[in-house]
Amino acid sequence: AVALGGSYGGMLATWLRIKYPGAVSGALAASAPVLSFEGLDPPYDPGSFANVVTADASADGGAPTECSTLVRAAWQVLFARARGGKEGRAAV
């Protein structure tokens, strides 16, 4: 048996394989941020997700020219609200 999952399901598939290696022969994690945790070696880059999403929204990624500018502006709003305490995080 092989554990499969995407995003959070991919995280669960990976953790299942790590914690119980005899339970499944392998794990396939699609779009799962398995290495997105602080304390890892090499260190996790907290801006990497935003960079990838912004690159996907660029003309090189096939999006309209103004799309990456709008995504960058959205990140600024999200990050500012997230830093705004409990109410700001609730708004996000």
CNS distance restraints for C-alpha pairs under 8 A (distance, minus, plus):
assign (resid   1 and name CA) (resid  23 and name CA) 7.99 0.50 0.50
assign (resid   1 and name CA) (resid  24 and name CA) 5.17 0.50 0.50
assign (resid   1 and name CA) (resid  25 and name CA) 5.75 0.50 0.50
assign (resid   1 and name CA) (resid  26 and name CA) 7.41 0.50 0.50
assign (resid   2 and name CA) (resid  24 and name CA) 5.37 0.50 0.50
assign (resid   2 and name CA) (resid  25 and name CA) 5.50 0.50 0.50
assign (resid   2 and name CA) (resid  26 and name CA) 4.93 0.50 0.50
assign (resid   2 and name CA) (resid  27 and name CA) 5.52 0.50 0.50
assign (resid   2 and name CA) (resid  28 and name CA) 7.47 0.50 0.50
assign (resid   3 and name CA) (resid  13 and name CA) 5.18 0.50 0.50
assign (resid   3 and name CA) (resid  14 and name CA) 7.79 0.50 0.50
assign (resid   3 and name CA) (resid  16 and name CA) 7.92 0.50 0.50
assign (resid   3 and name CA) (resid  17 and name CA) 7.74 0.50 0.50
assign (resid   3 and name CA) (resid  24 and name CA) 6.52 0.50 0.50
assign (resid   3 and name CA) (resid  26 and name CA) 6.34 0.50 0.50
assign (resid   3 and name CA) (resid  27 and name CA) 4.58 0.50 0.50
assign (resid   3 and name CA) (resid  28 and name CA) 6.28 0.50 0.50
assign (resid   4 and name CA) (resid   9 and name CA) 7.40 0.50 0.50
assign (resid   4 and name CA) (resid  10 and name CA) 6.32 0.50 0.50
assign (resid   4 and name CA) (resid  13 and name CA) 5.87 0.50 0.50
assign (resid   4 and name CA) (resid  27 and name CA) 5.81 0.50 0.50
assign (resid   4 and name CA) (resid  28 and name CA) 4.87 0.50 0.50
assign (resid   4 and name CA) (resid  29 and name CA) 6.15 0.50 0.50
assign (resid   5 and name CA) (resid   9 and name CA) 4.27 0.50 0.50
assign (resid   5 and name CA) (resid  10 and name CA) 3.79 0.50 0.50
assign (resid   5 and name CA) (resid  11 and name CA) 7.36 0.50 0.50
assign (resid   5 and name CA) (resid  12 and name CA) 7.43 0.50 0.50
assign (resid   5 and name CA) (resid  13 and name CA) 6.06 0.50 0.50
assign (resid   5 and name CA) (resid  28 and name CA) 6.47 0.50 0.50
assign (resid   5 and name CA) (resid  29 and name CA) 5.29 0.50 0.50
assign (resid   5 and name CA) (resid  30 and name CA) 6.22 0.50 0.50
assign (resid   6 and name CA) (resid  10 and name CA) 4.41 0.50 0.50
assign (resid   6 and name CA) (resid  11 and name CA) 7.67 0.50 0.50
assign (resid   6 and name CA) (resid  29 and name CA) 5.72 0.50 0.50
assign (resid   6 and name CA) (resid  30 and name CA) 4.47 0.50 0.50
assign (resid   6 and name CA) (resid  31 and name CA) 5.62 0.50 0.50
assign (resid   6 and name CA) (resid  32 and name CA) 6.04 0.50 0.50
assign (resid   7 and name CA) (resid  11 and name CA) 6.52 0.50 0.50
assign (resid   7 and name CA) (resid  29 and name CA) 7.29 0.50 0.50
assign (resid   7 and name CA) (resid  30 and name CA) 6.24 0.50 0.50
assign (resid   7 and name CA) (resid  31 and name CA) 4.93 0.50 0.50
assign (resid   7 and name CA) (resid  32 and name CA) 4.19 0.50 0.50
assign (resid   7 and name CA) (resid  33 and name CA) 7.11 0.50 0.50
assign (resid   8 and name CA) (resid  12 and name CA) 6.37 0.50 0.50
assign (resid   8 and name CA) (resid  32 and name CA) 6.25 0.50 0.50
assign (resid   9 and name CA) (resid  13 and name CA) 6.18 0.50 0.50
assign (resid   9 and name CA) (resid  29 and name CA) 7.56 0.50 0.50
assign (resid   9 and name CA) (resid  32 and name CA) 7.71 0.50 0.50
assign (resid  10 and name CA) (resid  14 and name CA) 6.14 0.50 0.50
assign (resid  10 and name CA) (resid  28 and name CA) 6.75 0.50 0.50
assign (resid  10 and name CA) (resid  29 and name CA) 3.96 0.50 0.50
assign (resid  10 and name CA) (resid  30 and name CA) 5.86 0.50 0.50
assign (resid  10 and name CA) (resid  31 and name CA) 7.23 0.50 0.50
assign (resid  10 and name CA) (resid  32 and name CA) 5.19 0.50 0.50
assign (resid  11 and name CA) (resid  15 and name CA) 6.11 0.50 0.50
assign (resid  11 and name CA) (resid  29 and name CA) 6.56 0.50 0.50
assign (resid  11 and name CA) (resid  32 and name CA) 5.61 0.50 0.50
assign (resid  11 and name CA) (resid  33 and name CA) 7.14 0.50 0.50
assign (resid  11 and name CA) (resid  34 and name CA) 6.04 0.50 0.50
assign (resid  12 and name CA) (resid  16 and name CA) 5.97 0.50 0.50
assign (resid  13 and name CA) (resid  17 and name CA) 6.35 0.50 0.50
assign (resid  13 and name CA) (resid  27 and name CA) 5.66 0.50 0.50
assign (resid  13 and name CA) (resid  28 and name CA) 6.97 0.50 0.50
assign (resid  13 and name CA) (resid  29 and name CA) 6.61 0.50 0.50
assign (resid  14 and name CA) (resid  18 and name CA) 6.22 0.50 0.50
assign (resid  14 and name CA) (resid  27 and name CA) 5.71 0.50 0.50
assign (resid  14 and name CA) (resid  28 and name CA) 7.24 0.50 0.50
assign (resid  14 and name CA) (resid  29 and name CA) 6.51 0.50 0.50
assign (resid  14 and name CA) (resid  34 and name CA) 7.62 0.50 0.50
assign (resid  15 and name CA) (resid  19 and name CA) 5.89 0.50 0.50
assign (resid  16 and name CA) (resid  20 and name CA) 5.60 0.50 0.50
assign (resid  16 and name CA) (resid  21 and name CA) 7.30 0.50 0.50
assign (resid  16 and name CA) (resid  23 and name CA) 7.79 0.50 0.50
assign (resid  17 and name CA) (resid  21 and name CA) 4.73 0.50 0.50
assign (resid  17 and name CA) (resid  22 and name CA) 7.70 0.50 0.50
assign (resid  17 and name CA) (resid  23 and name CA) 7.11 0.50 0.50
assign (resid  17 and name CA) (resid  24 and name CA) 6.38 0.50 0.50
assign (resid  17 and name CA) (resid  25 and name CA) 7.92 0.50 0.50
assign (resid  17 and name CA) (resid  26 and name CA) 6.54 0.50 0.50
assign (resid  17 and name CA) (resid  27 and name CA) 6.22 0.50 0.50
assign (resid  20 and name CA) (resid  24 and name CA) 7.69 0.50 0.50
assign (resid  21 and name CA) (resid  25 and name CA) 7.37 0.50 0.50
assign (resid  35 and name CA) (resid  40 and name CA) 7.42 0.50 0.50
assign (resid  35 and name CA) (resid  44 and name CA) 7.00 0.50 0.50
assign (resid  36 and name CA) (resid  44 and name CA) 5.82 0.50 0.50
assign (resid  36 and name CA) (resid  45 and name CA) 7.80 0.50 0.50
assign (resid  36 and name CA) (resid  46 and name CA) 7.79 0.50 0.50
assign (resid  37 and name CA) (resid  44 and name CA) 6.12 0.50 0.50
assign (resid  38 and name CA) (resid  43 and name CA) 6.81 0.50 0.50
assign (resid  38 and name CA) (resid  44 and name CA) 5.82 0.50 0.50
assign (resid  39 and name CA) (resid  43 and name CA) 6.40 0.50 0.50
assign (resid  39 and name CA) (resid  44 and name CA) 7.44 0.50 0.50
assign (resid  40 and name CA) (resid  44 and name CA) 6.25 0.50 0.50
assign (resid  47 and name CA) (resid  51 and name CA) 6.21 0.50 0.50
assign (resid  48 and name CA) (resid  52 and name CA) 6.24 0.50 0.50
assign (resid  49 and name CA) (resid  53 and name CA) 6.23 0.50 0.50
assign (resid  50 and name CA) (resid  54 and name CA) 6.00 0.50 0.50
assign (resid  50 and name CA) (resid  75 and name CA) 7.36 0.50 0.50
assign (resid  51 and name CA) (resid  55 and name CA) 6.09 0.50 0.50
assign (resid  52 and name CA) (resid  56 and name CA) 6.20 0.50 0.50
assign (resid  53 and name CA) (resid  57 and name CA) 6.35 0.50 0.50
assign (resid  54 and name CA) (resid  58 and name CA) 6.50 0.50 0.50
assign (resid  54 and name CA) (resid  68 and name CA) 5.58 0.50 0.50
assign (resid  54 and name CA) (resid  71 and name CA) 6.11 0.50 0.50
assign (resid  54 and name CA) (resid  72 and name CA) 6.72 0.50 0.50
assign (resid  55 and name CA) (resid  60 and name CA) 7.60 0.50 0.50
assign (resid  55 and name CA) (resid  61 and name CA) 6.39 0.50 0.50
assign (resid  55 and name CA) (resid  68 and name CA) 7.20 0.50 0.50
assign (resid  56 and name CA) (resid  60 and name CA) 7.67 0.50 0.50
assign (resid  56 and name CA) (resid  61 and name CA) 4.68 0.50 0.50
assign (resid  56 and name CA) (resid  62 and name CA) 7.51 0.50 0.50
assign (resid  56 and name CA) (resid  63 and name CA) 7.40 0.50 0.50
assign (resid  57 and name CA) (resid  61 and name CA) 5.95 0.50 0.50
assign (resid  57 and name CA) (resid  62 and name CA) 7.27 0.50 0.50
assign (resid  57 and name CA) (resid  63 and name CA) 5.28 0.50 0.50
assign (resid  57 and name CA) (resid  64 and name CA) 7.69 0.50 0.50
assign (resid  57 and name CA) (resid  67 and name CA) 5.62 0.50 0.50
assign (resid  57 and name CA) (resid  68 and name CA) 4.88 0.50 0.50
assign (resid  57 and name CA) (resid  71 and name CA) 7.18 0.50 0.50
assign (resid  58 and name CA) (resid  62 and name CA) 6.56 0.50 0.50
assign (resid  58 and name CA) (resid  63 and name CA) 5.41 0.50 0.50
assign (resid  58 and name CA) (resid  64 and name CA) 7.03 0.50 0.50
assign (resid  58 and name CA) (resid  65 and name CA) 6.45 0.50 0.50
assign (resid  58 and name CA) (resid  66 and name CA) 7.96 0.50 0.50
assign (resid  58 and name CA) (resid  67 and name CA) 6.36 0.50 0.50
assign (resid  58 and name CA) (resid  68 and name CA) 4.93 0.50 0.50
assign (resid  59 and name CA) (resid  63 and name CA) 4.92 0.50 0.50
assign (resid  59 and name CA) (resid  64 and name CA) 5.75 0.50 0.50
assign (resid  59 and name CA) (resid  65 and name CA) 5.21 0.50 0.50
assign (resid  59 and name CA) (resid  67 and name CA) 7.97 0.50 0.50
assign (resid  59 and name CA) (resid  68 and name CA) 7.85 0.50 0.50
assign (resid  63 and name CA) (resid  67 and name CA) 6.32 0.50 0.50
assign (resid  63 and name CA) (resid  68 and name CA) 7.95 0.50 0.50
assign (resid  66 and name CA) (resid  70 and name CA) 6.48 0.50 0.50
assign (resid  67 and name CA) (resid  71 and name CA) 6.23 0.50 0.50
assign (resid  68 and name CA) (resid  72 and name CA) 6.12 0.50 0.50
assign (resid  69 and name CA) (resid  73 and name CA) 6.32 0.50 0.50
assign (resid  70 and name CA) (resid  74 and name CA) 6.18 0.50 0.50
assign (resid  71 and name CA) (resid  75 and name CA) 6.27 0.50 0.50
assign (resid  72 and name CA) (resid  76 and name CA) 6.51 0.50 0.50
assign (resid  73 and name CA) (resid  77 and name CA) 6.54 0.50 0.50
assign (resid  74 and name CA) (resid  78 and name CA) 6.18 0.50 0.50
assign (resid  75 and name CA) (resid  79 and name CA) 5.96 0.50 0.50
assign (resid  76 and name CA) (resid  80 and name CA) 6.04 0.50 0.50
assign (resid  77 and name CA) (resid  81 and name CA) 6.17 0.50 0.50
assign (resid  78 and name CA) (resid  82 and name CA) 6.07 0.50 0.50
assign (resid  78 and name CA) (resid  92 and name CA) 6.43 0.50 0.50
assign (resid  79 and name CA) (resid  83 and name CA) 6.25 0.50 0.50
assign (resid  80 and name CA) (resid  84 and name CA) 6.37 0.50 0.50
assign (resid  80 and name CA) (resid  88 and name CA) 7.98 0.50 0.50
assign (resid  81 and name CA) (resid  85 and name CA) 7.76 0.50 0.50
assign (resid  81 and name CA) (resid  88 and name CA) 4.44 0.50 0.50
assign (resid  81 and name CA) (resid  89 and name CA) 6.04 0.50 0.50
assign (resid  81 and name CA) (resid  91 and name CA) 7.10 0.50 0.50
assign (resid  81 and name CA) (resid  92 and name CA) 6.60 0.50 0.50
assign (resid  82 and name CA) (resid  88 and name CA) 5.38 0.50 0.50
assign (resid  82 and name CA) (resid  89 and name CA) 4.54 0.50 0.50
assign (resid  82 and name CA) (resid  92 and name CA) 6.68 0.50 0.50
assign (resid  83 and name CA) (resid  88 and name CA) 6.80 0.50 0.50
assign (resid  83 and name CA) (resid  89 and name CA) 7.25 0.50 0.50
assign (resid  84 and name CA) (resid  88 and name CA) 4.48 0.50 0.50
assign (resid  84 and name CA) (resid  89 and name CA) 6.73 0.50 0.50
assign (resid  85 and name CA) (resid  89 and name CA) 6.24 0.50 0.50
assign (resid  86 and name CA) (resid  90 and name CA) 6.12 0.50 0.50
assign (resid  87 and name CA) (resid  91 and name CA) 6.24 0.50 0.50
assign (resid  88 and name CA) (resid  92 and name CA) 6.54 0.50 0.50
